[in-house]
Amino acid sequence: MRHSLLKPKKKLLLIDLDGVLVTSSGPNAPIDAGLSPLHGMDTGDCLINSGATIAVLTHRHKTEAEQILKLLKIDLTNIVRCFAAQELWYSAIKYKHTSQTLLKGLRKSLILPLIKDDLGYDPEDIAVIDDRMEILSEMSNKGVGLTLFAPLRTTNSNGQVHLMTFDLLEALRIFENWSQDMSSKTTQHINLKERVVLNNTLLSHSTVITLNRWDYFALIRKISRTLRRYISQYMPTTFRS
Protein backbone atom coordinates (compact mmCIF):
# COMPACT_ATOMS: atom_id res chain seq x y z
CA MET A 1 0.00 0.00 0.00
CA ARG A 2 1.06 3.58 -0.63
CA HIS A 3 1.23 4.73 3.00
CA SER A 4 3.40 1.78 4.05
CA LEU A 5 6.14 3.12 1.74
CA LEU A 6 5.90 6.56 3.36
CA LYS A 7 5.83 5.46 7.00
CA PRO A 8 7.69 8.23 8.86
CA LYS A 9 10.07 7.87 11.80
CA LYS A 10 8.73 10.93 13.60
CA LYS A 11 5.25 11.72 14.84
CA LEU A 12 3.15 14.51 13.39
CA LEU A 13 1.96 17.68 15.13
CA LEU A 14 -1.18 19.32 13.72
CA ILE A 15 -1.52 22.97 14.74
CA ASP A 16 -4.59 25.16 14.35
CA LEU A 17 -4.23 28.83 13.39
CA ASP A 18 -7.05 30.89 14.96
CA GLY A 19 -6.89 30.92 18.74
CA VAL A 20 -3.64 28.95 18.72
CA LEU A 21 -1.09 30.89 16.65
CA VAL A 22 -3.09 34.06 15.87
CA THR A 23 -6.07 35.94 17.27
CA SER A 24 -8.52 38.42 15.79
CA SER A 25 -8.66 42.04 16.89
CA GLY A 26 -11.69 41.34 19.05
CA PRO A 27 -14.46 38.87 19.89
CA ASN A 28 -16.81 37.99 17.02
CA ALA A 29 -14.56 39.83 14.59
CA PRO A 30 -15.27 39.33 10.86
CA ILE A 31 -13.11 37.00 8.82
CA ASP A 32 -11.17 39.91 7.33
CA ALA A 33 -10.47 41.59 10.68
CA GLY A 34 -6.98 42.36 11.90
CA LEU A 35 -5.05 39.33 13.09
CA SER A 36 -2.17 39.31 15.55
CA PRO A 37 0.40 36.59 16.36
CA LEU A 38 -0.15 35.18 19.84
CA HIS A 39 3.46 34.09 20.29
CA GLY A 40 5.40 36.98 18.78
CA MET A 41 6.91 37.54 15.39
CA ASP A 42 9.41 34.70 15.85
CA THR A 43 6.67 32.05 15.80
CA GLY A 44 7.99 30.63 12.54
CA ASP A 45 11.53 30.28 13.87
CA CYS A 46 10.21 28.71 17.07
CA LEU A 47 8.33 26.02 15.16
CA ILE A 48 11.09 25.34 12.66
CA ASN A 49 13.89 25.21 15.24
CA SER A 50 11.94 22.74 17.37
CA GLY A 51 12.72 19.97 14.92
CA ALA A 52 9.11 18.76 15.12
CA THR A 53 7.28 17.46 12.07
CA ILE A 54 4.47 20.00 11.76
CA ALA A 55 1.39 20.50 9.60
CA VAL A 56 -1.27 23.18 9.86
CA LEU A 57 -4.93 22.16 10.17
CA THR A 58 -7.49 24.95 9.87
CA HIS A 59 -11.10 25.55 8.86
CA ARG A 60 -9.99 28.67 7.01
CA HIS A 61 -9.86 29.09 3.26
CA LYS A 62 -6.51 28.07 1.75
CA THR A 63 -5.74 31.62 0.66
CA GLU A 64 -6.32 32.98 4.16
CA ALA A 65 -4.27 30.22 5.75
CA GLU A 66 -1.32 30.93 3.51
CA GLN A 67 -1.53 34.66 4.28
CA ILE A 68 -1.52 33.90 8.01
CA LEU A 69 1.52 31.67 7.62
CA LYS A 70 3.23 34.52 5.76
CA LEU A 71 2.36 36.86 8.64
CA LEU A 72 3.99 34.40 11.04
CA LYS A 73 7.02 34.07 8.74
CA ILE A 74 6.39 30.36 8.29
CA ASP A 75 7.63 29.23 4.89
CA LEU A 76 5.42 26.53 3.36
CA THR A 77 8.58 24.57 2.56
CA ASN A 78 9.30 24.26 6.29
CA ILE A 79 6.08 22.47 7.22
CA VAL A 80 4.75 19.15 5.97
CA ARG A 81 1.44 20.49 4.69
CA CYS A 82 -1.17 23.19 5.16
CA PHE A 83 -4.53 21.45 5.45
CA ALA A 84 -7.28 24.03 4.95
CA ALA A 85 -11.02 23.90 4.19
CA GLN A 86 -10.36 22.76 0.62
CA GLU A 87 -8.46 19.67 1.82
CA LEU A 88 -11.21 18.85 4.32
CA TRP A 89 -13.78 18.91 1.52
CA TYR A 90 -11.52 16.86 -0.75
CA SER A 91 -11.09 14.25 1.97
CA ALA A 92 -14.84 14.16 2.63
CA ILE A 93 -15.48 13.46 -1.04
CA LYS A 94 -12.63 10.98 -1.47
CA TYR A 95 -13.60 8.87 1.56
CA LYS A 96 -17.35 9.11 0.92
CA HIS A 97 -18.33 11.37 3.84
CA THR A 98 -20.00 14.00 1.65
CA SER A 99 -23.56 13.60 2.97
CA GLN A 100 -22.45 13.77 6.61
CA THR A 101 -20.31 16.80 5.82
CA LEU A 102 -23.26 18.59 4.25
CA LEU A 103 -25.26 17.84 7.39
CA LYS A 104 -22.63 18.45 10.07
CA GLY A 105 -20.10 20.74 8.41
CA LEU A 106 -16.36 20.43 7.90
CA ARG A 107 -15.05 18.43 10.84
CA LYS A 108 -11.29 18.40 11.27
CA SER A 109 -11.29 14.65 11.83
CA LEU A 110 -12.12 14.29 8.12
CA ILE A 111 -8.44 14.89 7.38
CA LEU A 112 -7.18 11.78 9.22
CA PRO A 113 -7.60 9.19 6.42
CA LEU A 114 -6.03 11.62 3.93
CA ILE A 115 -3.02 12.09 6.23
CA LYS A 116 -2.67 8.33 6.55
CA ASP A 117 -2.73 7.77 2.79
CA ASP A 118 -0.62 10.77 1.77
CA LEU A 119 1.86 11.06 4.65
CA GLY A 120 1.80 7.63 6.31
CA TYR A 121 0.71 8.71 9.79
CA ASP A 122 -1.83 6.61 11.68
CA PRO A 123 -4.07 8.56 14.10
CA GLU A 124 -2.12 7.26 17.13
CA ASP A 125 1.03 8.88 15.69
CA ILE A 126 -0.61 12.32 15.51
CA ALA A 127 -0.86 15.13 18.07
CA VAL A 128 -3.28 18.07 17.74
CA ILE A 129 -3.19 21.56 19.28
CA ASP A 130 -6.55 23.34 19.12
CA ASP A 131 -8.52 25.90 21.12
CA ARG A 132 -11.86 24.07 20.79
CA MET A 133 -12.44 21.19 23.15
CA GLU A 134 -15.14 19.61 20.98
CA ILE A 135 -12.65 19.28 18.13
CA LEU A 136 -10.08 17.67 20.41
CA SER A 137 -12.69 15.27 21.80
CA GLU A 138 -13.66 14.16 18.32
CA MET A 139 -10.02 13.71 17.39
CA SER A 140 -9.49 11.58 20.50
CA ASN A 141 -12.51 9.47 19.59
CA LYS A 142 -10.92 8.90 16.18
CA GLY A 143 -7.77 7.55 17.84
CA VAL A 144 -5.45 10.58 17.77
CA GLY A 145 -2.57 9.92 20.16
CA LEU A 146 -2.23 13.31 21.88
CA THR A 147 -4.57 16.29 22.12
CA LEU A 148 -3.43 19.62 23.56
CA PHE A 149 -6.00 22.22 24.57
CA ALA A 150 -4.84 25.77 23.85
CA PRO A 151 -6.52 28.23 26.26
CA LEU A 152 -7.62 31.59 24.92
CA ARG A 153 -9.53 34.02 27.13
CA THR A 154 -9.39 37.60 28.37
CA THR A 155 -8.44 38.67 31.86
CA ASN A 156 -8.74 42.01 33.69
CA SER A 157 -5.75 43.14 35.75
CA ASN A 158 -5.62 46.60 37.32
CA GLY A 159 -8.12 47.89 34.80
CA GLN A 160 -6.14 46.47 31.86
CA VAL A 161 -7.64 43.73 29.71
CA HIS A 162 -5.16 41.16 28.46
CA LEU A 163 -5.33 37.86 26.64
CA MET A 164 -4.49 34.53 28.21
CA THR A 165 -2.94 32.02 25.84
CA PHE A 166 -0.31 29.28 26.27
CA ASP A 167 3.45 28.86 26.09
CA LEU A 168 4.29 27.58 22.61
CA LEU A 169 7.72 26.31 23.67
CA GLU A 170 6.14 24.29 26.48
CA ALA A 171 3.66 22.76 24.03
CA LEU A 172 6.50 21.79 21.70
CA ARG A 173 8.39 20.20 24.61
CA ILE A 174 5.30 18.19 25.57
CA PHE A 175 4.98 16.99 21.99
CA GLU A 176 8.66 16.03 21.84
CA ASN A 177 8.46 14.05 25.11
CA TRP A 178 5.33 12.28 23.91
CA SER A 179 6.97 11.50 20.57
CA GLN A 180 9.89 9.80 22.31
CA ASP A 181 7.70 7.72 24.62
CA MET A 182 7.15 4.70 22.41
CA SER A 183 5.58 2.71 25.26
CA SER A 184 2.42 4.84 25.41
CA LYS A 185 -0.36 3.46 23.24
CA THR A 186 -3.35 5.18 24.83
CA THR A 187 -4.84 8.52 23.86
CA GLN A 188 -3.62 11.37 26.06
CA HIS A 189 -5.08 14.83 26.67
CA ILE A 190 -3.32 17.81 28.27
CA ASN A 191 -4.59 21.30 29.09
CA LEU A 192 -1.72 23.68 28.35
CA LYS A 193 -0.79 26.17 31.08
CA GLU A 194 -1.94 29.75 30.60
CA ARG A 195 0.27 32.79 30.07
CA VAL A 196 -0.52 36.49 29.56
CA VAL A 197 -0.10 38.33 26.27
CA LEU A 198 0.00 42.13 26.50
CA ASN A 199 -2.49 43.92 24.25
CA ASN A 200 0.05 46.45 23.01
CA THR A 201 2.22 43.57 21.78
CA LEU A 202 -0.68 42.16 19.82
CA LEU A 203 -1.76 45.45 18.30
CA SER A 204 1.75 46.38 17.20
CA HIS A 205 1.84 43.35 14.91
CA SER A 206 -1.79 43.34 13.75
CA THR A 207 -2.45 42.79 10.06
CA VAL A 208 -5.50 42.31 7.84
CA ILE A 209 -6.21 39.04 6.07
CA THR A 210 -8.28 39.48 2.91
CA LEU A 211 -10.11 37.00 0.70
CA ASN A 212 -11.35 37.17 -2.87
CA ARG A 213 -15.12 37.22 -2.37
CA TRP A 214 -15.66 35.74 -5.86
CA ASP A 215 -13.78 32.60 -4.96
CA TYR A 216 -16.02 29.71 -6.03
CA PHE A 217 -14.99 27.46 -3.15
CA ALA A 218 -15.97 30.14 -0.63
CA LEU A 219 -19.32 30.45 -2.40
CA ILE A 220 -19.90 26.68 -2.18
CA ARG A 221 -19.13 26.75 1.55
CA LYS A 222 -21.66 29.53 2.04
CA ILE A 223 -24.32 27.55 0.16
CA SER A 224 -23.51 24.46 2.24
CA ARG A 225 -23.98 26.39 5.50
CA THR A 226 -27.35 27.62 4.26
CA LEU A 227 -28.32 24.07 3.34
CA ARG A 228 -27.35 22.78 6.80
CA ARG A 229 -29.47 25.45 8.49
CA TYR A 230 -32.42 24.47 6.28
CA ILE A 231 -32.00 20.77 7.05
CA SER A 232 -31.65 21.46 10.77
CA GLN A 233 -34.85 23.51 10.77
CA TYR A 234 -37.11 21.55 8.44
CA MET A 235 -35.87 17.97 8.12
CA PRO A 236 -36.95 15.28 10.60
CA THR A 237 -34.55 14.29 13.36
CA THR A 238 -34.26 10.75 12.03
CA PHE A 239 -32.83 12.10 8.78
CA ARG A 240 -30.28 14.29 10.58
CA SER A 241 -28.97 11.58 12.87
C-alpha positions, 0 to 999 in steps of 0.5 A: 500500500502507498502509505506503508512506503511513506511510514515516517520515523517521527510523529506529526503535530497538527496545529490550528491557526485561529486561537492557537497561533493568531487571534482576531482584533476582538471577539466575534470579529469578521473573517477579514479583521486584523489578526495578531500573532499570539506568540510573537513575530518569531513564531515561525523560527520557534516552530522550525527550530523545534525539529518537530514534524508540523502540519497546519490544520485549519477551517480557514480558506486556503488563501487565508491560511497561507496569508496567516503563515506569511504573517507568522514568517512560516515558509510553506517549505518548512512544514509538511502540509497546510490542510485548509477547508479545501483539503477537508472537503476533498477528503470528505469526497474521497472517503465518501463522507460528503452527505455527513459533511453537508449535514454536520459541516467540515469536521477536522477529523475528516483529514485523518484518512487523507493524512494516513494515505498521503503522509503515512501517519496513523491517528495514534502517531498524531498530536493536535493543538486546538482551542476548541475542546469539541474538536479535540474530543472528536479527534481523541474518539478517532484515535489521535494519540495526543490532544493539547487544549490551547486556552484563549480568554481575556483577563482584567488586571488593574483595569487592563484587559489582556489575553491569556494564551499558552506557552508555545515552547512548552507545548512543543516540549510536551509533543517532543516528550510524547513523541519519544515515549514509544511505550504509550499506546493510549490517547492522552489529553493535556490542558496547556498552562496559561500565560498572559499576552500584552495587548500592546504587543498584539496590536503592534503586529496586527495585520489584515487578512483578505479573501477574494469574495468571488472565490467559487470554493468560498461560495460553495461553503456559504451555500452548504452552510445555508443548506445545513441550516435548512436541514436542521430547521425543516428535516426530521430528526431521524434524517439528521442523525 
